[in-house]
Amino acid sequence: MNQNEYLIISIEAPNLPYIHQPEIITFRAVLLQIFAVQVFVPLQNIYQR
């Protein structure tokens, strides 16, 4: 979901509880990406040797 769709939804439905969930999902995705980079990059380096 891009920024404009998020703004439209938050304007149309300000009282719904799922409005803030895209931020949480994005935060989790960023954490998962950082975790994946820290784990899989060293594994790739080990396997390439």
mmCIF file of the N, C-alpha and C atoms, coordinates in Angstrom:
data_MODEL
# 
_entry.id   MODEL 
# 
loop_
_atom_site.group_PDB 
_atom_site.id 
_atom_site.type_symbol 
_atom_site.label_atom_id 
_atom_site.label_alt_id 
_atom_site.label_comp_id 
_atom_site.label_asym_id 
_atom_site.label_entity_id 
_atom_site.label_seq_id 
_atom_site.pdbx_PDB_ins_code 
_atom_site.Cartn_x 
_atom_site.Cartn_y 
_atom_site.Cartn_z 
_atom_site.occupancy 
_atom_site.B_iso_or_equiv 
_atom_site.pdbx_formal_charge 
_atom_site.auth_seq_id 
_atom_site.auth_comp_id 
_atom_site.auth_asym_id 
_atom_site.auth_atom_id 
_atom_site.pdbx_PDB_model_num 
ATOM 1   N N  . MET A 1 1  ? 0.849   -1.193  0.000  1.00 0.00 ? 1  MET A N  1 
ATOM 2   C CA . MET A 1 1  ? 0.000   0.000   0.000  1.00 0.00 ? 1  MET A CA 1 
ATOM 3   C C  . MET A 1 1  ? 0.886   1.246   0.000  1.00 0.00 ? 1  MET A C  1 
ATOM 4   N N  . ASN A 1 2  ? 0.671   2.126   -0.949 1.00 0.00 ? 2  ASN A N  1 
ATOM 5   C CA . ASN A 1 2  ? 1.510   3.318   -1.002 1.00 0.00 ? 2  ASN A CA 1 
ATOM 6   C C  . ASN A 1 2  ? 0.942   4.415   -0.092 1.00 0.00 ? 2  ASN A C  1 
ATOM 7   N N  . GLN A 1 3  ? 1.663   5.520   -0.014 1.00 0.00 ? 3  GLN A N  1 
ATOM 8   C CA . GLN A 1 3  ? 1.318   6.579   0.941  1.00 0.00 ? 3  GLN A CA 1 
ATOM 9   C C  . GLN A 1 3  ? -0.051  7.182   0.650  1.00 0.00 ? 3  GLN A C  1 
ATOM 10  N N  . ASN A 1 4  ? -0.388  7.360   -0.621 1.00 0.00 ? 4  ASN A N  1 
ATOM 11  C CA . ASN A 1 4  ? -1.659  8.016   -0.957 1.00 0.00 ? 4  ASN A CA 1 
ATOM 12  C C  . ASN A 1 4  ? -2.848  7.171   -0.544 1.00 0.00 ? 4  ASN A C  1 
ATOM 13  N N  . GLU A 1 5  ? -2.784  5.864   -0.810 1.00 0.00 ? 5  GLU A N  1 
ATOM 14  C CA . GLU A 1 5  ? -3.891  4.998   -0.407 1.00 0.00 ? 5  GLU A CA 1 
ATOM 15  C C  . GLU A 1 5  ? -4.041  5.016   1.113  1.00 0.00 ? 5  GLU A C  1 
ATOM 16  N N  . TYR A 1 6  ? -2.936  5.014   1.818  1.00 0.00 ? 6  TYR A N  1 
ATOM 17  C CA . TYR A 1 6  ? -2.982  5.044   3.282  1.00 0.00 ? 6  TYR A CA 1 
ATOM 18  C C  . TYR A 1 6  ? -3.648  6.332   3.767  1.00 0.00 ? 6  TYR A C  1 
ATOM 19  N N  . LEU A 1 7  ? -3.316  7.462   3.146  1.00 0.00 ? 7  LEU A N  1 
ATOM 20  C CA . LEU A 1 7  ? -3.912  8.727   3.549  1.00 0.00 ? 7  LEU A CA 1 
ATOM 21  C C  . LEU A 1 7  ? -5.408  8.741   3.250  1.00 0.00 ? 7  LEU A C  1 
ATOM 22  N N  . ILE A 1 8  ? -5.786  8.214   2.081  1.00 0.00 ? 8  ILE A N  1 
ATOM 23  C CA . ILE A 1 8  ? -7.207  8.193   1.727  1.00 0.00 ? 8  ILE A CA 1 
ATOM 24  C C  . ILE A 1 8  ? -7.986  7.348   2.732  1.00 0.00 ? 8  ILE A C  1 
ATOM 25  N N  . ILE A 1 9  ? -7.463  6.174   3.064  1.00 0.00 ? 9  ILE A N  1 
ATOM 26  C CA . ILE A 1 9  ? -8.169  5.307   4.015  1.00 0.00 ? 9  ILE A CA 1 
ATOM 27  C C  . ILE A 1 9  ? -8.268  5.987   5.376  1.00 0.00 ? 9  ILE A C  1 
ATOM 28  N N  . SER A 1 10 ? -7.194  6.633   5.819  1.00 0.00 ? 10 SER A N  1 
ATOM 29  C CA . SER A 1 10 ? -7.225  7.247   7.144  1.00 0.00 ? 10 SER A CA 1 
ATOM 30  C C  . SER A 1 10 ? -8.184  8.444   7.168  1.00 0.00 ? 10 SER A C  1 
ATOM 31  N N  . ILE A 1 11 ? -8.371  9.088   6.024  1.00 0.00 ? 11 ILE A N  1 
ATOM 32  C CA . ILE A 1 11 ? -9.325  10.199  5.971  1.00 0.00 ? 11 ILE A CA 1 
ATOM 33  C C  . ILE A 1 11 ? -10.759 9.658   5.932  1.00 0.00 ? 11 ILE A C  1 
ATOM 34  N N  . GLU A 1 12 ? -10.981 8.596   5.142  1.00 0.00 ? 12 GLU A N  1 
ATOM 35  C CA . GLU A 1 12 ? -12.341 8.074   4.986  1.00 0.00 ? 12 GLU A CA 1 
ATOM 36  C C  . GLU A 1 12 ? -12.810 7.337   6.230  1.00 0.00 ? 12 GLU A C  1 
ATOM 37  N N  . ALA A 1 13 ? -11.904 6.653   6.920  1.00 0.00 ? 13 ALA A N  1 
ATOM 38  C CA . ALA A 1 13 ? -12.305 5.806   8.043  1.00 0.00 ? 13 ALA A CA 1 
ATOM 39  C C  . ALA A 1 13 ? -11.361 6.026   9.227  1.00 0.00 ? 13 ALA A C  1 
ATOM 40  N N  . PRO A 1 14 ? -11.449 7.176   9.880  1.00 0.00 ? 14 PRO A N  1 
ATOM 41  C CA . PRO A 1 14 ? -10.484 7.478   10.939 1.00 0.00 ? 14 PRO A CA 1 
ATOM 42  C C  . PRO A 1 14 ? -10.671 6.653   12.210 1.00 0.00 ? 14 PRO A C  1 
ATOM 43  N N  . ASN A 1 15 ? -11.860 6.044   12.378 1.00 0.00 ? 15 ASN A N  1 
ATOM 44  C CA . ASN A 1 15 ? -12.133 5.353   13.640 1.00 0.00 ? 15 ASN A CA 1 
ATOM 45  C C  . ASN A 1 15 ? -11.841 3.865   13.598 1.00 0.00 ? 15 ASN A C  1 
ATOM 46  N N  . LEU A 1 16 ? -11.488 3.322   12.442 1.00 0.00 ? 16 LEU A N  1 
ATOM 47  C CA . LEU A 1 16 ? -11.277 1.887   12.352 1.00 0.00 ? 16 LEU A CA 1 
ATOM 48  C C  . LEU A 1 16 ? -9.916  1.516   12.936 1.00 0.00 ? 16 LEU A C  1 
ATOM 49  N N  . PRO A 1 17 ? -9.846  0.391   13.645 1.00 0.00 ? 17 PRO A N  1 
ATOM 50  C CA . PRO A 1 17 ? -8.610  0.048   14.360 1.00 0.00 ? 17 PRO A CA 1 
ATOM 51  C C  . PRO A 1 17 ? -7.480  -0.405  13.446 1.00 0.00 ? 17 PRO A C  1 
ATOM 52  N N  . TYR A 1 18 ? -7.786  -0.856  12.217 1.00 0.00 ? 18 TYR A N  1 
ATOM 53  C CA . TYR A 1 18 ? -6.716  -1.388  11.374 1.00 0.00 ? 18 TYR A CA 1 
ATOM 54  C C  . TYR A 1 18 ? -5.947  -0.290  10.643 1.00 0.00 ? 18 TYR A C  1 
ATOM 55  N N  . ILE A 1 19 ? -6.278  0.976   10.910 1.00 0.00 ? 19 ILE A N  1 
ATOM 56  C CA . ILE A 1 19 ? -5.600  2.074   10.221 1.00 0.00 ? 19 ILE A CA 1 
ATOM 57  C C  . ILE A 1 19 ? -4.095  2.055   10.513 1.00 0.00 ? 19 ILE A C  1 
ATOM 58  N N  . HIS A 1 20 ? -3.735  1.742   11.759 1.00 0.00 ? 20 HIS A N  1 
ATOM 59  C CA . HIS A 1 20 ? -2.322  1.832   12.146 1.00 0.00 ? 20 HIS A CA 1 
ATOM 60  C C  . HIS A 1 20 ? -1.549  0.548   11.845 1.00 0.00 ? 20 HIS A C  1 
ATOM 61  N N  . GLN A 1 21 ? -2.233  -0.486  11.367 1.00 0.00 ? 21 GLN A N  1 
ATOM 62  C CA . GLN A 1 21 ? -1.534  -1.744  11.137 1.00 0.00 ? 21 GLN A CA 1 
ATOM 63  C C  . GLN A 1 21 ? -0.519  -1.706  9.996  1.00 0.00 ? 21 GLN A C  1 
ATOM 64  N N  . PRO A 1 22 ? -0.739  -0.949  8.908  1.00 0.00 ? 22 PRO A N  1 
ATOM 65  C CA . PRO A 1 22 ? 0.309   -0.898  7.879  1.00 0.00 ? 22 PRO A CA 1 
ATOM 66  C C  . PRO A 1 22 ? 1.659   -0.452  8.434  1.00 0.00 ? 22 PRO A C  1 
ATOM 67  N N  . GLU A 1 23 ? 1.642   0.470   9.401  1.00 0.00 ? 23 GLU A N  1 
ATOM 68  C CA . GLU A 1 23 ? 2.908   0.889   10.008 1.00 0.00 ? 23 GLU A CA 1 
ATOM 69  C C  . GLU A 1 23 ? 3.562   -0.280  10.729 1.00 0.00 ? 23 GLU A C  1 
ATOM 70  N N  . ILE A 1 24 ? 2.756   -1.056  11.463 1.00 0.00 ? 24 ILE A N  1 
ATOM 71  C CA . ILE A 1 24 ? 3.291   -2.198  12.199 1.00 0.00 ? 24 ILE A CA 1 
ATOM 72  C C  . ILE A 1 24 ? 3.846   -3.224  11.219 1.00 0.00 ? 24 ILE A C  1 
ATOM 73  N N  . ILE A 1 25 ? 3.097   -3.487  10.147 1.00 0.00 ? 25 ILE A N  1 
ATOM 74  C CA . ILE A 1 25 ? 3.542   -4.472  9.151  1.00 0.00 ? 25 ILE A CA 1 
ATOM 75  C C  . ILE A 1 25 ? 4.845   -3.985  8.513  1.00 0.00 ? 25 ILE A C  1 
ATOM 76  N N  . THR A 1 26 ? 4.923   -2.700  8.204  1.00 0.00 ? 26 THR A N  1 
ATOM 77  C CA . THR A 1 26 ? 6.143   -2.164  7.599  1.00 0.00 ? 26 THR A CA 1 
ATOM 78  C C  . THR A 1 26 ? 7.302   -2.300  8.569  1.00 0.00 ? 26 THR A C  1 
ATOM 79  N N  . PHE A 1 27 ? 7.062   -2.008  9.841  1.00 0.00 ? 27 PHE A N  1 
ATOM 80  C CA . PHE A 1 27 ? 8.111   -2.116  10.861 1.00 0.00 ? 27 PHE A CA 1 
ATOM 81  C C  . PHE A 1 27 ? 8.606   -3.556  10.950 1.00 0.00 ? 27 PHE A C  1 
ATOM 82  N N  . ARG A 1 28 ? 7.661   -4.510  10.952 1.00 0.00 ? 28 ARG A N  1 
ATOM 83  C CA . ARG A 1 28 ? 8.046   -5.924  10.999 1.00 0.00 ? 28 ARG A CA 1 
ATOM 84  C C  . ARG A 1 28 ? 8.829   -6.311  9.762  1.00 0.00 ? 28 ARG A C  1 
ATOM 85  N N  . ALA A 1 29 ? 8.397   -5.820  8.598  1.00 0.00 ? 29 ALA A N  1 
ATOM 86  C CA . ALA A 1 29 ? 9.094   -6.164  7.358  1.00 0.00 ? 29 ALA A CA 1 
ATOM 87  C C  . ALA A 1 29 ? 10.528  -5.637  7.386  1.00 0.00 ? 29 ALA A C  1 
ATOM 88  N N  . VAL A 1 30 ? 10.710  -4.422  7.920  1.00 0.00 ? 30 VAL A N  1 
ATOM 89  C CA . VAL A 1 30 ? 12.055  -3.869  8.014  1.00 0.00 ? 30 VAL A CA 1 
ATOM 90  C C  . VAL A 1 30 ? 12.905  -4.712  8.957  1.00 0.00 ? 30 VAL A C  1 
ATOM 91  N N  . LEU A 1 31 ? 12.337  -5.091  10.104 1.00 0.00 ? 31 LEU A N  1 
ATOM 92  C CA . LEU A 1 31 ? 13.093  -5.932  11.042 1.00 0.00 ? 31 LEU A CA 1 
ATOM 93  C C  . LEU A 1 31 ? 13.456  -7.263  10.403 1.00 0.00 ? 31 LEU A C  1 
ATOM 94  N N  . LEU A 1 32 ? 12.501  -7.869  9.686  1.00 0.00 ? 32 LEU A N  1 
ATOM 95  C CA . LEU A 1 32 ? 12.774  -9.144  9.028  1.00 0.00 ? 32 LEU A CA 1 
ATOM 96  C C  . LEU A 1 32 ? 13.862  -8.988  7.979  1.00 0.00 ? 32 LEU A C  1 
ATOM 97  N N  . GLN A 1 33 ? 13.851  -7.873  7.248  1.00 0.00 ? 33 GLN A N  1 
ATOM 98  C CA . GLN A 1 33 ? 14.876  -7.643  6.235  1.00 0.00 ? 33 GLN A CA 1 
ATOM 99  C C  . GLN A 1 33 ? 16.247  -7.511  6.882  1.00 0.00 ? 33 GLN A C  1 
ATOM 100 N N  . ILE A 1 34 ? 16.330  -6.743  7.967  1.00 0.00 ? 34 ILE A N  1 
ATOM 101 C CA . ILE A 1 34 ? 17.610  -6.585  8.665  1.00 0.00 ? 34 ILE A CA 1 
ATOM 102 C C  . ILE A 1 34 ? 18.091  -7.943  9.169  1.00 0.00 ? 34 ILE A C  1 
ATOM 103 N N  . PHE A 1 35 ? 17.181  -8.711  9.770  1.00 0.00 ? 35 PHE A N  1 
ATOM 104 C CA . PHE A 1 35 ? 17.524  -10.030 10.285 1.00 0.00 ? 35 PHE A CA 1 
ATOM 105 C C  . PHE A 1 35 ? 18.012  -10.938 9.151  1.00 0.00 ? 35 PHE A C  1 
ATOM 106 N N  . ALA A 1 36 ? 17.286  -10.904 8.029  1.00 0.00 ? 36 ALA A N  1 
ATOM 107 C CA . ALA A 1 36 ? 17.651  -11.761 6.896  1.00 0.00 ? 36 ALA A CA 1 
ATOM 108 C C  . ALA A 1 36 ? 19.027  -11.382 6.366  1.00 0.00 ? 36 ALA A C  1 
ATOM 109 N N  . VAL A 1 37 ? 19.304  -10.084 6.276  1.00 0.00 ? 37 VAL A N  1 
ATOM 110 C CA . VAL A 1 37 ? 20.611  -9.650  5.776  1.00 0.00 ? 37 VAL A CA 1 
ATOM 111 C C  . VAL A 1 37 ? 21.713  -10.113 6.720  1.00 0.00 ? 37 VAL A C  1 
ATOM 112 N N  . GLN A 1 38 ? 21.497  -9.960  8.020  1.00 0.00 ? 38 GLN A N  1 
ATOM 113 C CA . GLN A 1 38 ? 22.539  -10.324 8.981  1.00 0.00 ? 38 GLN A CA 1 
ATOM 114 C C  . GLN A 1 38 ? 22.772  -11.832 9.023  1.00 0.00 ? 38 GLN A C  1 
ATOM 115 N N  . VAL A 1 39 ? 21.746  -12.627 8.695  1.00 0.00 ? 39 VAL A N  1 
ATOM 116 C CA . VAL A 1 39 ? 21.889  -14.082 8.780  1.00 0.00 ? 39 VAL A CA 1 
ATOM 117 C C  . VAL A 1 39 ? 22.342  -14.674 7.451  1.00 0.00 ? 39 VAL A C  1 
ATOM 118 N N  . PHE A 1 40 ? 21.672  -14.287 6.356  1.00 0.00 ? 40 PHE A N  1 
ATOM 119 C CA . PHE A 1 40 ? 21.909  -14.984 5.088  1.00 0.00 ? 40 PHE A CA 1 
ATOM 120 C C  . PHE A 1 40 ? 23.172  -14.520 4.385  1.00 0.00 ? 40 PHE A C  1 
ATOM 121 N N  . VAL A 1 41 ? 23.577  -13.272 4.571  1.00 0.00 ? 41 VAL A N  1 
ATOM 122 C CA . VAL A 1 41 ? 24.801  -12.815 3.907  1.00 0.00 ? 41 VAL A CA 1 
ATOM 123 C C  . VAL A 1 41 ? 26.024  -13.569 4.433  1.00 0.00 ? 41 VAL A C  1 
ATOM 124 N N  . PRO A 1 42 ? 26.211  -13.720 5.749  1.00 0.00 ? 42 PRO A N  1 
ATOM 125 C CA . PRO A 1 42 ? 27.348  -14.533 6.218  1.00 0.00 ? 42 PRO A CA 1 
ATOM 126 C C  . PRO A 1 42 ? 27.242  -15.982 5.745  1.00 0.00 ? 42 PRO A C  1 
ATOM 127 N N  . LEU A 1 43 ? 26.030  -16.540 5.683  1.00 0.00 ? 43 LEU A N  1 
ATOM 128 C CA . LEU A 1 43 ? 25.876  -17.910 5.192  1.00 0.00 ? 43 LEU A CA 1 
ATOM 129 C C  . LEU A 1 43 ? 26.336  -18.004 3.741  1.00 0.00 ? 43 LEU A C  1 
ATOM 130 N N  . GLN A 1 44 ? 25.955  -17.037 2.917  1.00 0.00 ? 44 GLN A N  1 
ATOM 131 C CA . GLN A 1 44 ? 26.387  -17.042 1.518  1.00 0.00 ? 44 GLN A CA 1 
ATOM 132 C C  . GLN A 1 44 ? 27.905  -16.940 1.435  1.00 0.00 ? 44 GLN A C  1 
ATOM 133 N N  . ASN A 1 45 ? 28.504  -16.112 2.272  1.00 0.00 ? 45 ASN A N  1 
ATOM 134 C CA . ASN A 1 45 ? 29.958  -15.972 2.250  1.00 0.00 ? 45 ASN A CA 1 
ATOM 135 C C  . ASN A 1 45 ? 30.629  -17.287 2.628  1.00 0.00 ? 45 ASN A C  1 
ATOM 136 N N  . ILE A 1 46 ? 30.038  -18.008 3.585  1.00 0.00 ? 46 ILE A N  1 
ATOM 137 C CA . ILE A 1 46 ? 30.616  -19.288 3.998  1.00 0.00 ? 46 ILE A CA 1 
ATOM 138 C C  . ILE A 1 46 ? 30.507  -20.294 2.851  1.00 0.00 ? 46 ILE A C  1 
ATOM 139 N N  . TYR A 1 47 ? 29.342  -20.342 2.202  1.00 0.00 ? 47 TYR A N  1 
ATOM 140 C CA . TYR A 1 47 ? 29.147  -21.343 1.148  1.00 0.00 ? 47 TYR A CA 1 
ATOM 141 C C  . TYR A 1 47 ? 29.962  -21.028 -0.099 1.00 0.00 ? 47 TYR A C  1 
ATOM 142 N N  . GLN A 1 48 ? 30.285  -19.757 -0.328 1.00 0.00 ? 48 GLN A N  1 
ATOM 143 C CA . GLN A 1 48 ? 31.039  -19.414 -1.532 1.00 0.00 ? 48 GLN A CA 1 
ATOM 144 C C  . GLN A 1 48 ? 32.513  -19.812 -1.416 1.00 0.00 ? 48 GLN A C  1 
ATOM 145 N N  . ARG A 1 49 ? 32.999  -20.015 -0.214 1.00 0.00 ? 49 ARG A N  1 
ATOM 146 C CA . ARG A 1 49 ? 34.420  -20.348 -0.065 1.00 0.00 ? 49 ARG A CA 1 
ATOM 147 C C  . ARG A 1 49 ? 34.692  -21.802 -0.431 1.00 0.00 ? 49 ARG A C  1 
# 
